[in-house]
Amino acid sequence: MIIVATASWMAFPADIQARFSTFQRGTVLALGAVAFTAWYALVRSRVVAETDRLVVVNGFKRREFEWAEVLAAHLGRGAPWASLDLADGTSVPAMGIQGSDGARARTAIRQLRSLIG
């Protein structure tokens, strides 16, 4: 996206580039930074099963759960990502398992359930 935006900017003639104010250029750069930050947060999301714990990274937040804390894993029809039910009565999203991945996500949920159960 950054490459396309930069190439598009460079393709503009100099008189078109001159029409953009400093504020407009800054706004475009800020929107690009926000888009990159959101993309990076989604890319780093993951669910990692280790021998003694389950590590869930959602965006910029990392949480570690002992296996006894995790009661169930769900991926409802049409859900954007999986969720985990915890022993304290709460649930947490597991964005590393994306519902849009279809069969791959269902396989990941089955594998996670086998480790929980």
PyMOL commands that set and color helices and strands:
alter all, ss='L'
color gray80, all
select helices_A, chain A and resi 2-11+14-18+22-43+67-69+99-101+103-116
alter helices_A, ss='H'
color red, helices_A
select strands_A, chain A and resi 46-49+53-58+61-66+70-74+81-86+91-98
alter strands_A, ss='S'
color yellow, strands_A
deselect
rebuild
show_as cartoon
